[in-house]
């Protein structure tokens, strides 16, 4: 787990960007490192069961981009992401995720993902930390 200390972020968007990198590389370990300690505790067993690999070979998340940023408070920001769900033979459509990022404490500058809400679809392999919304 020591690799996680090198992934601490002092910028909320950087936490989202690293999480996106984890999605693109199907790295549950990188995604997990961006989660708040509480969310890590709630999902660790599921990440372990997946052997720290997330996603699937097809369809995959493609062109994941931040399309909206909303400042909730000085220590809480929400990012809306849009992406395509793609395979070699078909585009399954455009979907959204809303990621809430919070600073750990007023004294510290580390930002963590505290919530991930994803638009449900039947084809995607969602990560353990995501809540799907129909």
C-alpha positions in Angstrom: 0.0 0.0 0.0 3.0 2.3 0.2 2.5 3.3 -3.5 -0.6 5.3 -2.4 1.5 7.9 -0.6 3.0 8.9 -3.9 -0.4 9.4 -5.3 -1.7 11.9 -2.8 -3.1 15.0 -4.5 -3.2 18.6 -3.5 -5.6 19.6 -6.3 -9.2 18.2 -6.7 -9.0 17.9 -10.5 -5.8 15.9 -10.1 -7.6 13.3 -8.0 -10.2 13.0 -10.8 -7.5 12.9 -13.5 -5.7 10.0 -11.7 -8.9 8.2 -11.2 -9.5 8.5 -15.0 -6.0 7.2 -15.6 -7.0 4.2 -13.5 -10.1 3.6 -15.5 -8.2 3.9 -18.8 -5.6 1.4 -17.6 -8.2 -0.8 -15.8 -6.1 -0.3 -12.6 -8.2 -0.7 -9.6 -5.2 0.1 -7.4 -4.9 3.6 -8.9 -8.6 4.1 -8.6 -8.6 2.9 -5.0 -5.7 5.2 -4.1 -7.9 8.2 -5.1 -10.7 7.2 -2.7 -11.3 8.6 0.7 -10.3 6.4 3.6 -14.0 5.6 4.4 -14.7 4.7 0.8 -11.5 2.6 0.7 -12.6 0.7 3.8 -16.1 0.1 2.3 -14.7 -1.2 -1.0 -11.3 -2.8 -0.3 -12.6 -6.4 -0.2 -14.3 -6.0 -3.6 -11.2 -4.5 -5.2 -9.2 -7.4 -3.8 -11.7 -9.9 -5.2 -11.2 -8.3 -8.6 -7.4 -8.6 -8.1 -7.2 -4.9 -8.4 -8.3 -5.0 -12.1 -11.4 -3.1 -13.1 -13.3 -2.8 -16.3 -13.6 -5.3 -19.0 -12.2 -5.9 -22.5 -15.4 -5.1 -24.3 -17.2 -2.8 -24.1 -14.8 -0.3 -22.6 -15.0 3.3 -21.4 -13.7 5.7 -24.0 -13.1 9.4 -24.3 -13.8 10.1 -20.6 -13.8 13.9 -20.1 -14.8 16.4 -17.4 -17.6 18.5 -18.8 -18.7 20.4 -15.7 -17.2 21.5 -12.4 -19.3 22.7 -9.5 -17.8 24.1 -6.3 -20.0 23.0 -3.4 -17.8 24.5 -0.7 -14.1 25.3 -0.2 -13.5 21.7 0.6 -16.0 20.0 -1.7 -16.2 20.0 -5.5 -18.2 17.9 -7.9 -17.0 17.0 -11.4 -19.4 15.7 -14.1 -17.8 13.4 -16.6 -19.1 12.2 -19.9 -17.8 9.2 -21.8 -18.6 6.8 -24.6 -19.0 3.1 -24.0 -17.3 1.5 -27.0 -16.5 -1.8 -28.5 -14.8 -2.8 -31.7 -18.2 -3.3 -33.4 -20.5 -0.8 -31.7 -20.8 2.5 -29.8 -23.2 1.8 -26.9 -23.8 5.5 -26.3 -22.8 8.4 -24.1 -23.0 8.2 -20.4 -22.3 10.3 -17.3 -20.6 10.0 -13.9 -20.6 12.6 -11.1 -17.6 12.5 -8.9 -17.5 14.3 -5.6 -14.0 15.2 -4.3 -13.3 16.5 -0.8 -10.2 17.8 1.0 -9.3 15.5 3.8 -9.2 18.3 6.5 -8.8 22.0 6.7 -5.2 21.6 7.7 -4.2 19.1 5.1 -4.3 19.7 1.3 -5.0 16.1 0.2 -8.1 15.7 -1.9 -10.0 12.4 -2.1 -13.0 11.0 -4.0 -15.9 10.6 -1.6 -18.6 9.6 -4.0 -19.0 8.4 -7.6 -22.5 8.3 -9.1 -22.7 6.6 -12.5 -25.6 6.5 -14.9 -26.6 2.9 -15.1 -26.3 0.9 -18.3 -26.4 -2.9 -18.7 -23.1 -3.2 -20.6 -20.6 -1.5 -18.4 -18.4 -3.1 -15.7 -18.7 -0.5 -12.9 -16.0 -0.3 -10.2 -16.7 -1.2 -6.6 -16.7 2.4 -5.5 -19.5 3.5 -7.9 -23.1 3.9 -7.1 -25.3 3.4 -10.2 -28.3 5.6 -10.8 -31.1 4.5 -13.2 
